Amino acid sequence: MSMIRYNKLVRDRIPEIIASSGKKCVCSPLSDDEYIKMLDAKLNEELAEYQESKSMEELADLLEVIRAVAKARGSSIDEVEAMRRDKAARRGSFEQKILLVEVRDCEG
């Protein structure tokens, strides 16, 4: 019997999907603090996967984790989106593809 140890946060239906494949898994509930730590690790994991593949599916996974982080920290994706819109209105977004090369003091 082979075993693979993961120790990582997974989506809610993963244990059910594993069971339906005829395998057994061991899961453990996380405390709120552990959950946030694991979400932070999951953010890094999903970002790395997106950066490697540039896949829109990986980008969607990243967005799902961001949604979960917002909720776990007492906010919501709607509140985060409102903050994003406000900041974009104040400072702009990234649509103009501007590369800031350098800034110099003005002598005068």
N, C-alpha and C positions, 0 to 999 in steps of 0.2 A: 504494500500500500504506500503510495507516494503522498507527500505532504508538501505544500508550499506555504510559507509563513509570509503574511502581508503586513499586518499591523498598520493599516491605513484606512482612512475614512472612505466609505463607499456610499453610493446612492442607495436609497431606501429599499428598492426592489432587488438588489443584487443577491441577498441571501435566498430569496424566492427563486431567482433565475438559476442560481447554483444548485438548489435542491431539485429543480425541474430537470436538470441535466443528469440526475442520479448521483450527485456528489453530496458530501456533507461539509458544512462549514461551522466554525466556532466564531461567534460574535459576542461583543461585550458592549453594554451601553456606556456612554461617556458622560462625565460631569460637564457642566456648562463651561468651566475653565478648560478642561481637556478638549472639548468640542471646538472651542475657538482656536486653540493651539493646532488642532488637526486641520481645521479649515485654513489656517494660515499656511500650513504645509501643503495642503491641497491646492491653494492658489499658486504656489511656486511650481508644483508638479504640472498643473494644467497650463501655466504660462510657458514652461519649458517645452511641453508637448506641442503647443501652438507655434512657438518659435521654430521648432524643428520642422514641422509639417506645413505650416501656413494654411492649415485646413480650417474651413469655416465651422466644421463640426467641433474641432478643438476650441475655437473661439466661443462657440455656444456653451461648451463645457465650462470655460472660464467665466462666462456670464452667469451660469447657474451657481457657481461657487461664490461669485460676488454677491448675488442675491441672498444666498445663505449667510454670508458674513454680515451683510447689512441687517438681516433679521436677528441673527445671534447677538449682535451688538445693540439691539433695541431700536433699530431703524427699519427702513424698508427700501426696496429698489426704487419706489416712487420718490421718496425723499432724496435718495442719492441722485436720481435723475433731475430733480428740481435743483439740487446743488450744482450739478453739471451744467444745466441750462443757465443758471445765474452766473456762474463763472465764465461761461462762453460769452454771455452778453457783456460782461465787464472786461474780459481779457482776450476774447476771441476764441476761435477753435483752431483746427489744424487744416482747414480747407485750402488755404493759400500756399501750403507747402513751403513755408519760409524756413530757411536755415540761417540762424544767427551765427555769423562767423566770428565777430569780435565787437567789442565796445571800447571806445576811446574817450578820454576826458576831452572836453572842448576847451581849448585855450583861447582866451580872448580878453 
